[in-house]
Structure formats: structure tokens, C-alpha cells
């Protein structure tokens, strides 16, 4: 059900943008392998994995320090998901600690 719903949403975005923009899907690094697998099967062009170090720090310290997977181990899980689903040869893994874009 989740895969079908995500596929529908990605298709809606593609229609709205006339397929002129890549579809980015951002996931928190908690179930990284499964979330990346789901995102690529649903048709996302780019999967952004937000590691434990990300966030706005607008929460309790216990969540900031103890919830989620650090970025580098999450990247390893993402690579494994890409390889096992046949996407590794055409994929690029970028690990960005800070990224800000203005559009």
C-alpha cells in the first residue's frame, strides 16, 4: 500500500512539472535500507538520506543525541540497497554535511 501510494504521488509530481524536474525523496536515517529500496522502486530520481546529525535542533536533547543512524553508516545501508536492487552502477553517492539551496 505504501509503495503504491508513493508511486501515485511521484507520478502526480511528474505530471505537474511536465517531467522537467527530478523527483527528490528525503528520508531520515532510521530504516535506511528499506526506505531507499522503497524510494527507488517508487520511481524517485534522487534519494536524500538525512543522517542523525541533520535537523534543526528544535527538539529535546535526548532525541538529538540518541535517535537515528549517523550519516556514514546510513550511506553504507543506502549503497547496499542500491546494489541489491540493480542501481549501483549508474548511481552516485554524495555525502554532504551542509547543503543549502535557494530557488
N, CA, C and O of each residue as an XYZ file, in Angstrom:
412
protein
N       0.830     -1.194      0.000
C       0.000      0.000      0.000
C       0.875      1.258      0.000
O       0.595      2.212     -0.727
N       1.932      1.257      0.816
C       2.807      2.433      0.884
C       3.498      2.655     -0.461
O       3.589      3.787     -0.936
N       3.983      1.573     -1.072
C       4.663      1.696     -2.357
C       3.717      2.264     -3.412
O       4.093      3.155     -4.173
N       2.494      1.747     -3.454
C       1.533      2.216     -4.443
C       1.201      3.692     -4.229
O       1.119      4.458     -5.190
N       1.013      4.086     -2.982
C       0.704      5.484     -2.669
C       1.864      6.394     -3.068
O       1.647      7.462     -3.640
N       3.086      5.977     -2.769
C       4.254      6.776     -3.127
C       4.415      6.866     -4.643
O       4.746      7.929     -5.167
N       4.186      5.762     -5.349
C       4.244      5.782     -6.812
C       3.231      6.781     -7.383
O       3.539      7.519     -8.319
N       2.036      6.799     -6.820
C       0.999      7.726     -7.284
C       1.433      9.172     -7.064
O       1.285     10.007     -7.957
N       1.968      9.474     -5.878
C       2.411     10.843     -5.575
C       3.550     11.272     -6.496
O       3.556     12.398     -6.994
N       4.505     10.385     -6.723
C       5.619     10.719     -7.616
C       5.102     10.960     -9.024
O       5.550     11.889     -9.695
N       4.163     10.137     -9.481
C       3.571     10.329    -10.803
C       2.823     11.664    -10.891
O       2.898     12.351    -11.909
N       2.109     12.027     -9.835
C       1.401     13.321     -9.818
C       2.381     14.482     -9.939
O       2.130     15.436    -10.675
N       3.494     14.401     -9.218
C       4.503     15.464     -9.279
C       5.106     15.544    -10.678
O       5.335     16.637    -11.197
N       5.363     14.390    -11.285
C       5.900     14.380    -12.651
C       4.931     15.051    -13.622
O       5.349     15.809    -14.497
N       3.647     14.774    -13.467
C       2.647     15.389    -14.341
C       2.585     16.899    -14.135
O       2.503     17.658    -15.100
N       2.623     17.331    -12.886
C       2.549     18.766    -12.578
C       3.749     19.514    -13.161
O       3.611     20.637    -13.646
N       4.919     18.889    -13.111
C       6.144     19.545    -13.587
C       6.472     19.211    -15.040
O       7.528     19.599    -15.540
N       5.587     18.502    -15.714
C       5.827     18.067    -17.097
C       7.142     17.297    -17.236
O       7.819     17.396    -18.259
N       7.490     16.551    -16.229
C       8.719     15.733    -16.206
C       9.979     16.574    -16.406
O      10.997     16.058    -16.868
N       9.924     17.858    -16.064
C      11.075     18.739    -16.257
C      11.968     18.836    -15.021
O      13.071     19.378    -15.095
N      11.502     18.319    -13.895
C      12.277     18.405    -12.656
C      12.505     17.012    -12.090
O      11.609     16.170    -12.145
N      13.686     16.758    -11.550
C      13.901     15.466    -10.898
C      13.109     15.397     -9.588
O      12.881     16.413     -8.931
N      12.703     14.203     -9.230
C      11.948     13.995     -8.004
C      12.923     13.563     -6.911
O      13.550     12.508     -7.004
N      13.038     14.381     -5.888
C      13.887     14.086     -4.727
C      12.997     13.553     -3.617
O      11.917     14.091     -3.371
N      13.441     12.509     -2.953
C      12.728     11.977     -1.803
C      13.699     11.948     -0.637
O      14.741     11.296     -0.707
N      13.364     12.648      0.428
C      14.242     12.733      1.595
C      13.737     11.799      2.680
O      12.559     11.814      3.037
N      14.653     10.983      3.201
C      14.297     10.054      4.271
C      15.239     10.254      5.447
O      16.422     10.548      5.271
N      14.713     10.094      6.617
C      15.543     10.131      7.818
C      16.267      8.808      7.973
O      15.725      7.759      7.623
N      17.461      8.844      8.483
C      18.277      7.633      8.603
C      17.844      6.824      9.827
O      18.474      6.872     10.884
N      16.770      6.093      9.655
C      16.331      5.183     10.711
C      16.158      3.775     10.147
O      16.651      2.807     10.727
N      15.468      3.661      9.036
C      15.308      2.390      8.312
C      15.899      2.586      6.921
O      15.219      2.353      5.921
N      17.115      2.997      6.852
C      17.725      3.481      5.617
C      17.627      2.480      4.467
O      17.201      2.841      3.371
N      18.013      1.239      4.702
C      17.999      0.240      3.632
C      16.596      0.133      3.034
O      16.431      0.200      1.816
N      15.599     -0.031      3.884
C      14.231     -0.237      3.399
C      13.638      1.023      2.777
O      12.893      0.943      1.800
N      13.963      2.178      3.336
C      13.441      3.432      2.783
C      14.040      3.736      1.411
O      13.331      4.200      0.518
N      15.328      3.483      1.236
C      15.965      3.705     -0.065
C      15.390      2.725     -1.085
O      15.092      3.104     -2.218
N      15.236      1.472     -0.682
C      14.643      0.468     -1.570
C      13.237      0.891     -2.008
O      12.895      0.794     -3.186
N      12.434      1.357     -1.066
C      11.077      1.811     -1.360
C      11.102      3.014     -2.310
O      10.328      3.074     -3.266
N      11.989      3.962     -2.041
C      12.060      5.177     -2.856
C      12.435      4.876     -4.301
O      11.852      5.445     -5.224
N      13.408      3.981     -4.508
C      13.817      3.701     -5.889
C      12.763      2.865     -6.608
O      12.548      3.042     -7.807
N      12.109      1.965     -5.899
C      11.041      1.178     -6.530
C       9.838      2.060     -6.881
O       9.120      1.780     -7.842
N       9.622      3.117     -6.109
C       8.504      4.030     -6.373
C       8.804      5.002     -7.510
O       7.894      5.642     -8.037
N      10.090      5.115     -7.893
C      10.432      5.944     -9.038
C      11.098      7.267     -8.724
O      11.179      8.131     -9.597
N      11.579      7.454     -7.501
C      12.284      8.699     -7.177
C      13.575      8.779     -7.993
O      14.246      7.770     -8.212
N      13.911      9.980     -8.436
C      15.155     10.182     -9.178
C      16.347     10.293     -8.246
O      17.445      9.843     -8.574
N      16.130     10.893     -7.086
C      17.188     11.109     -6.105
C      16.630     10.771     -4.736
O      15.509     11.147     -4.396
N      17.431     10.052     -3.952
C      17.052      9.766     -2.569
C      18.061     10.473     -1.672
O      19.263     10.220     -1.752
N      17.568     11.347     -0.833
C      18.403     12.090      0.096
C      18.257     11.427      1.460
O      17.151     11.320      1.990
N      19.373     10.983      2.022
C      19.356     10.348      3.337
C      19.864     11.357      4.355
O      21.007     11.807      4.283
N      19.017     11.700      5.289
C      19.353     12.683      6.318
C      19.793     11.940      7.566
O      18.972     11.346      8.266
N      21.085     11.973      7.842
C      21.635     11.262      8.993
C      21.280     11.919     10.308
O      20.699     13.003     10.357
N      21.640     11.244     11.347
C      21.340     11.673     12.711
C      21.845     13.084     13.003
O      21.272     13.783     13.840
N      22.908     13.508     12.324
C      23.473     14.830     12.585
C      22.640     15.946     11.976
O      22.853     17.116     12.293
N      21.696     15.606     11.107
C      20.857     16.629     10.489
C      19.817     17.141     11.463
O      19.743     16.671     12.598
N      19.031     18.079     11.041
C      17.952     18.582     11.880
C      18.163     20.023     12.279
O      19.193     20.632     11.992
N      17.170     20.543     12.940
C      17.191     21.949     13.322
C      17.562     22.155     14.784
O      17.707     23.289     15.241
N      17.712     21.063     15.510
C      17.983     21.105     16.945
C      16.806     21.692     17.715
O      16.967     22.168     18.838
N      15.638     21.658     17.116
C      14.445     22.191     17.774
C      13.673     21.068     18.453
O      12.453     20.969     18.324
N      14.388     20.239     19.163
C      13.764     19.149     19.906
C      14.549     18.902     21.185
O      15.529     19.592     21.468
N      14.119     17.934     21.938
C      14.801     17.625     23.192
C      16.176     17.013     22.912
O      16.373     16.344     21.898
N      17.116     17.249     23.817
C      18.476     16.740     23.643
C      18.519     15.223     23.490
O      19.339     14.705     22.732
N      17.666     14.518     24.183
C      17.682     13.052     24.102
C      17.410     12.583     22.672
O      17.979     11.581     22.241
N      16.556     13.285     21.932
C      16.291     12.918     20.547
C      17.463     13.275     19.651
O      17.815     12.508     18.755
N      18.065     14.421     19.880
C      19.199     14.865     19.068
C      20.371     13.893     19.213
O      21.042     13.579     18.230
N      20.615     13.422     20.419
C      21.784     12.604     20.698
C      21.573     11.105     20.494
O      22.543     10.379     20.277
N      20.333     10.625     20.560
C      20.136      9.175     20.632
C      19.128      8.591     19.646
O      18.789      7.413     19.761
N      18.645      9.357     18.697
C      17.672      8.838     17.745
C      18.251      8.945     16.342
O      18.812      9.976     15.971
N      18.113      7.882     15.568
C      18.588      7.881     14.193
C      19.948      7.224     14.055
O      20.579      6.838     15.039
N      20.378      7.109     12.824
C      21.649      6.485     12.479
C      22.579      7.595     11.991
O      22.155      8.451     11.216
N      23.846      7.596     12.432
C      24.787      8.591     11.919
C      24.890      8.510     10.391
O      24.606      7.468      9.799
N      25.288      9.592      9.773
C      25.274      9.707      8.321
C      26.103      8.639      7.613
O      25.594      8.001      6.692
N      27.339      8.423      7.999
C      28.186      7.483      7.258
C      27.670      6.046      7.283
O      27.654      5.410      6.229
N      27.247      5.496      8.425
C      26.641      4.161      8.378
C      25.351      4.132      7.547
O      25.038      3.118      6.923
N      24.616      5.226      7.539
C      23.399      5.292      6.725
C      23.745      5.253      5.244
O      23.017      4.643      4.460
N      24.841      5.891      4.846
C      25.266      5.857      3.446
C      25.599      4.426      3.042
O      25.280      3.999      1.932
N      26.235      3.691      3.936
C      26.555      2.281      3.642
C      25.277      1.474      3.403
O      25.217      0.661      2.480
N      24.268      1.694      4.226
C      22.998      0.994      4.044
C      22.336      1.400      2.729
O      21.738      0.564      2.051
N      22.440      2.678      2.367
C      21.865      3.154      1.105
C      22.569      2.496     -0.084
O      21.912      2.086     -1.041
N      23.888      2.392     -0.032
C      24.649      1.753     -1.105
C      24.236      0.287     -1.238
O      24.062     -0.212     -2.350
N      24.080     -0.396     -0.116
C      23.653     -1.796     -0.144
C      22.290     -1.929     -0.805
O      22.078     -2.838     -1.609
N      21.366     -1.036     -0.479
C      20.034     -1.070     -1.090
C      20.129     -0.840     -2.593
O      19.439     -1.507     -3.364
N      20.972      0.096     -3.018
C      21.137      0.360     -4.445
C      21.734     -0.848     -5.168
O      21.263     -1.231     -6.239
N      22.772     -1.444     -4.578
C      23.427     -2.602     -5.205
C      22.466     -3.776     -5.336
O      22.387     -4.399     -6.395
N      21.747     -4.075     -4.283
C      20.854     -5.241     -4.289
C      19.651     -5.060     -5.209
O      18.972     -6.030     -5.545
N      19.392     -3.840     -5.610
C      18.258     -3.583     -6.495
C      18.694     -3.161     -7.895
O      17.889     -2.671     -8.687
N      19.989     -3.360     -8.190
C      20.479     -3.148     -9.541
C      20.746     -1.713     -9.945
O      20.819     -1.421    -11.139
N      20.893     -0.818     -8.999
C      21.094      0.589     -9.333
C      22.512      1.083     -9.097
O      22.826      2.208     -9.487
N      23.367      0.309     -8.488
C      24.694      0.794     -8.110
C      25.551      1.254     -9.284
O      26.216      2.281     -9.155
N      25.578      0.557    -10.427
C      26.470      1.023    -11.496
C      26.139      2.417    -12.029
O      27.037      3.122    -12.488
N      24.874      2.828    -11.979
C      24.512      4.129    -12.523
C      24.226      5.160    -11.445
O      23.686      6.227    -11.737
N      24.575      4.860    -10.224
C      24.256      5.760     -9.117
C      25.508      6.441     -8.598
O      26.611      5.897     -8.667
N      25.316      7.625     -8.085
C      26.387      8.368     -7.439
C      25.960      8.621     -6.003
O      24.820      9.008     -5.743
N      26.869      8.404     -5.082
C      26.591      8.663     -3.675
C      27.338      9.926     -3.286
O      28.565      9.983     -3.371
N      26.608     10.919     -2.869
C      27.207     12.152     -2.377
C      26.897     12.265     -0.892
O      25.753     12.104     -0.469
N      27.897     12.536     -0.137
C      27.704     12.747      1.294
C      27.965     14.224      1.560
O      29.101     14.693      1.495
N      26.904     14.935      1.856
C      27.007     16.375      2.046
C      26.655     16.692      3.495
O      25.564     16.364      3.959
N      27.557     17.315      4.188
C      27.317     17.639      5.593
C      26.441     18.867      5.738
O      25.649     18.954      6.677
N      26.567     19.807      4.833
C      25.728     21.008      4.890
C      25.408     21.408      3.476
O      26.305     21.557      2.647
N      24.149     21.581      3.198
C      23.726     21.948      1.850
C      22.554     22.893      1.971
O      21.570     22.606      2.653
N      22.668     24.008      1.311
C      21.569     24.966      1.329
C      21.353     25.427     -0.097
O      22.301     25.803     -0.786
N      20.117     25.398     -0.537
C      19.816     25.787     -1.901
C      18.718     26.835     -1.893
O      17.745     26.755     -1.143
N      18.906     27.782     -2.723
C      17.880     28.817     -2.877
C      17.278     28.661     -4.250
O      18.017     28.564     -5.229
N      15.954     28.633     -4.361
C      15.334     28.558     -5.688
C      14.352     29.681     -5.888
O      13.733     29.778     -6.948
